Amino acid sequence: MPLFTIHGRDTRELATRRRVVVSEGPSDKVRVRSEGLRVVDGGAAISAVYEDELRRTDDGWRIARHAIHVK
């Protein structure tokens, strides 16, 4: 049984990101930090912090490092 219906599709999880902060790094790098919240089956909430490092390449921006810290 689905918990939520989003854009006409049933799902058992709901996720969101907030407080997105983008900081310049050296040369062609930026750091992105955001907080996330996910509500899972049973109504439990999981909070996490995402820390990403992006690098500019000839093909555009790419994720060079991705870390998730669950609270």
Contacts in CASP RR format, 6 or more apart in sequence:
PFRMAT RR
TARGET T0000
AUTHOR 0000-0000-0000
METHOD contacts of the structure
MODEL  1
MPLFTIHGRDTRELATRRRVVVSEGPSDKVRVRSEGLRVVDGGAAISAVY
EDELRRTDDGWRIARHAIHVK
2 10 0 8 1.000
2 11 0 8 1.000
2 12 0 8 1.000
3 11 0 8 1.000
3 12 0 8 1.000
3 13 0 8 1.000
3 14 0 8 1.000
3 39 0 8 1.000
3 41 0 8 1.000
3 42 0 8 1.000
3 43 0 8 1.000
4 10 0 8 1.000
4 11 0 8 1.000
4 12 0 8 1.000
4 13 0 8 1.000
4 14 0 8 1.000
5 11 0 8 1.000
6 14 0 8 1.000
12 40 0 8 1.000
12 41 0 8 1.000
13 38 0 8 1.000
13 39 0 8 1.000
13 40 0 8 1.000
13 41 0 8 1.000
14 38 0 8 1.000
14 39 0 8 1.000
15 36 0 8 1.000
15 37 0 8 1.000
15 38 0 8 1.000
15 39 0 8 1.000
16 36 0 8 1.000
16 37 0 8 1.000
16 38 0 8 1.000
17 34 0 8 1.000
17 35 0 8 1.000
17 36 0 8 1.000
17 50 0 8 1.000
18 34 0 8 1.000
18 35 0 8 1.000
18 36 0 8 1.000
18 37 0 8 1.000
19 34 0 8 1.000
19 35 0 8 1.000
20 32 0 8 1.000
20 33 0 8 1.000
20 34 0 8 1.000
21 32 0 8 1.000
21 33 0 8 1.000
21 34 0 8 1.000
22 30 0 8 1.000
22 31 0 8 1.000
22 32 0 8 1.000
23 30 0 8 1.000
23 31 0 8 1.000
23 32 0 8 1.000
23 33 0 8 1.000
24 30 0 8 1.000
25 31 0 8 1.000
28 55 0 8 1.000
28 56 0 8 1.000
29 53 0 8 1.000
29 54 0 8 1.000
29 55 0 8 1.000
29 56 0 8 1.000
29 64 0 8 1.000
30 53 0 8 1.000
30 54 0 8 1.000
30 61 0 8 1.000
31 51 0 8 1.000
31 52 0 8 1.000
31 53 0 8 1.000
31 54 0 8 1.000
32 50 0 8 1.000
32 51 0 8 1.000
32 52 0 8 1.000
32 53 0 8 1.000
32 54 0 8 1.000
33 49 0 8 1.000
33 50 0 8 1.000
33 51 0 8 1.000
33 52 0 8 1.000
34 49 0 8 1.000
34 50 0 8 1.000
35 47 0 8 1.000
35 48 0 8 1.000
35 49 0 8 1.000
35 50 0 8 1.000
36 47 0 8 1.000
36 48 0 8 1.000
36 49 0 8 1.000
36 50 0 8 1.000
37 45 0 8 1.000
37 46 0 8 1.000
37 47 0 8 1.000
37 48 0 8 1.000
38 45 0 8 1.000
38 46 0 8 1.000
38 48 0 8 1.000
39 45 0 8 1.000
39 46 0 8 1.000
40 46 0 8 1.000
46 70 0 8 1.000
47 70 0 8 1.000
47 71 0 8 1.000
48 68 0 8 1.000
48 69 0 8 1.000
48 70 0 8 1.000
48 71 0 8 1.000
49 68 0 8 1.000
49 69 0 8 1.000
49 71 0 8 1.000
50 66 0 8 1.000
50 67 0 8 1.000
50 68 0 8 1.000
50 69 0 8 1.000
51 65 0 8 1.000
51 66 0 8 1.000
51 67 0 8 1.000
51 68 0 8 1.000
51 69 0 8 1.000
52 63 0 8 1.000
52 65 0 8 1.000
52 66 0 8 1.000
52 67 0 8 1.000
53 63 0 8 1.000
53 64 0 8 1.000
53 65 0 8 1.000
54 61 0 8 1.000
54 62 0 8 1.000
54 63 0 8 1.000
54 64 0 8 1.000
55 61 0 8 1.000
55 62 0 8 1.000
55 64 0 8 1.000
END
